[in-house]
């Protein structure tokens, strides 16, 4: 490094040190002094005590317009399930997003402001024609308001006035986006409010007036029902075991539908491509008597319009009118019904709760019981793992034409699953599920794997 470069480096280092020193000296103390400037606008007010929030904003012509009015549902007004929740009453009557309104209520309750700006003209702070006003009412009827004026030219504050006072103050944070919420910001985007894990029956059918193109592969009703043996899919009078994971995925896709765009006003829903009826479990769960009613047990109905540009026009019980949703995930799960939901497992295996396993394949057999967490034969775990992996084809049409060749039986305390196997067919053996459904095919490769697990090789 030559002398010129050395001098330049020394000069730059000195300049940098001087700049750092200047910043340290000029930088105001951060939080300690600043905290003293602010105080709660309404000491003692808690968000949980706010019952009603009314928000007005400024229209393009400068006049005040109602952006949103939200209120809590009173106890006993529309059922205990809704008590304490929020609803919108203006400019549209609809369910509110409870989390969004709760955040707004907390922002109001925790609002911090500075001292009154003495001698200030409200017009100079945008308080004569404010950006908006938020009025809220507490449980006992006490009312408060915050008028939001212009943002301060320096810092992240807004000019405000509290209640009916005209004195300008500054807020600790900017408030326009924080408080001046429109109805769409506070509306619930849920289309159908139900628990995907508490459903006993689903019917998916072509809607009235739907075209063949709109219904896709669903030519007639497809029914999903749940019983002690799991999920079943019915179509054309035939019920077959369903894949529980795929059924729950479909139910989750229905429950996860969210509004992309509201279509309030005189908007007609196009002829629905699909009509979906989701029936919650009765009180007591699936063990309860058929037809029993429980809280929130009313069926949930969804009307799905045709697929258009990755979305649908939908009508659901949680919205007052038709809405537009993005539906690609749901559409993928609806494709190929009913076969897409049919289980490809030989039988359901619930390992931790099994108490007995009994398998016979031709001349090879195995049986074991479990007591106090231990199997009578240590090979039981290997056999159970093989059964859990065993596949079957329930979509092929076969029929029983011989005496049983073998069986697989798994027993729990209150449930027994059994599959009987019969004659050979092309590519496998015919089987029948004792729980119901038509005969199906177990591929030869699966039979061989089970024989290997039993220690019988490929013996017949």
Secondary structure by P-SEA (a helix, b strand, c coil): ccaaaaaaaaaaaaaaaaaaaaaaaacccccaaaaaaccccccccccccccbbbbbbbccccbbbbccccccccccccccccccbbbbccccccccaaaaaaaaaaaaaacccccccccccccccccccccbbbbbbcccbbbbbbbbccccccccbbbbccccccbbbbccccccccccccccccccccccccccccccbbbbbbccccccccccccccbbbbbbccccbbbbcccccccccaaaaaaaaaaaaacccccccccccccccccbbbbbbcccccccccccccccccccbbbbbbcccccccccccccccccbbbbbcaaaaaaacccccccccccccccccccccbbbbbccccccccccccccccccaaaaaaaaaaabbbbccbbbbbccccccbbbbbcccbbbbbbbccccccbbbbbbcccccbbbbcaaaaaaaaaaacccccc
